[in-house]
Amino acid sequence: MSNYNQYFLKMADGTLKQINPFTGTEVWTVPGRASKPITNSVPATAKKIEKKKKEDYCNFCEANYLNTPPEKERLVKIGKKYISLYNQFPHNLNKTKPIFRRIPNLFEIVTMDYWKKNFDYKIPDDILKIKNEYLADKKGREHVFHIIDMKLKLLGIEPSSINEEKKIEMADAFFAGGHELIVANRHFIKDAEYDTQLYSSGEMTPEDHFQYIKFTIKGMQSIYKNNKYVRYISVFQNWLKPAGASFDHLHKQLVAIDEWGVSIEREMALLRKNPNIYNEMGPNLAIYFNLIIAENDYAIAFSDIGHRFPTVSIFSKSEKIYPYEFSDDELKGFSDMVHSIHAALTSQIATNEEWYYTPLDSIDIMPWHILIKLRINIPAGFEGGTKIYINPMSPYDLRDKVITRLKELNQQKKIAKIKIGEECCTKQNPLRYYMRQR
């Protein structure tokens, strides 16, 4: 049995000292800080919005499809079926109403030049064909050059100073790049009256959120398929500006990288020493300290320790380790848990959603898990000088607030059926990733 008390210690004055078992981050929660309940009511500072037949509040909105790079895929619902449409030309964009769209990011974190110059990356023939056909279409060509010129202006470059050949080369990033966005169809909720009534993950139905996760995973598969040098795809969601969002319009980001990243490297090193570490330092630790929030047959959520921001961790219980291997039932169960937590946290709280899963080229395996971090505090001078972070909300406060909201949402039938708080009968070692047969 791990000595859990070395990671979570309550001092005589009530200060909670936490060390995250995976990152080593030290966090203190000091007593006496006021903490409000989580609510989704319209705040007094909210402003009335002008209602539009087609939303045009930002470049991700329905009226502004041509202000984003050429679309790679859209998900539409016809009757009860969900169908993907690929590489739609400009004249087709308004013929269907997408639930989600997959589009290139205008400003890539890892650029097309990165892959070309460091790996001699060659665009696959089928992608080149799509690009050439789009540029051969009059409206398509106008769209591509409009986006290139817009990007150049934002970079402070005069578009007329760049020749046509160079602009066409720049467009490679739109068709073969590895930084994509999964954009939701709405900016505000239906019948919204105020600017705070944004369409967030938690405002979706459980079914729509399942499709959101599933569509995101399809995007991951597409990136892996088109670039053999990709070792990992970072998947994350920044909700609201305090969490780093450029637009208050719901979207996930997929960023292809040629390494695992420091977090995954560190976790894999721990995993090699203790193959059951995700059970021991995840749900087992949460059980020991009564931090479990909710669970169902496929996932478990708990208030996590040792994070700079209040954090809810959601772990898959499946033996499957790659998101794209999950059955629909497994994926729906996992999605339901993630959706429930987002719904409980409301659209009013800025959050980061971070995905963690086994890299393609790893022989060590980890369970798929998602961290949802509440961006309610700003690390300052004390943190920088000591590397001890002050988190204003204790794991227990977070647990209680989320459980209270989940019970309300359950009564209102706004979330899928899950066990909440004391209803959970979690046993030790609920994660089955270690049973995976390689």
Secondary structure, DSSP 8 states (H G I E B T S, - for coil): ---GGGTEEE-TTS-EEEE-TTT--EEEE-TT--------S--TT--B----SS--SSTTSGGGGGGSS---EEEEEETTEEEEEES--GGGTTTS--SEEEEE-SS-SS-HHHHHHHH-----HHHHHHHHHHHHSHHHHHHHHHHHHHHHHHTT--GGGS-HHHHHHHTHHHHH-SEEEEEES-SB-TT--BTT-B--GGGS-HHHHHHHHHHHHHHHHHHHHH-TT--EEEEEEEESGGGT-SSSS-EEEEEEESS--HHHHHHHHHHHH-TTHHHIIIIIHHHHTT-EEEE-SSEEEEE-SS-SS-EEEEEE-SS--SGGG--HHHHHHHHHHHHHHHHHH-TTS-EEEEEE---TT-SS----EEEEEE------HHHHHHSEEE-SS-HHHHHHHHHHHHHHHHHTT-S---EEGGG----S----GGG---
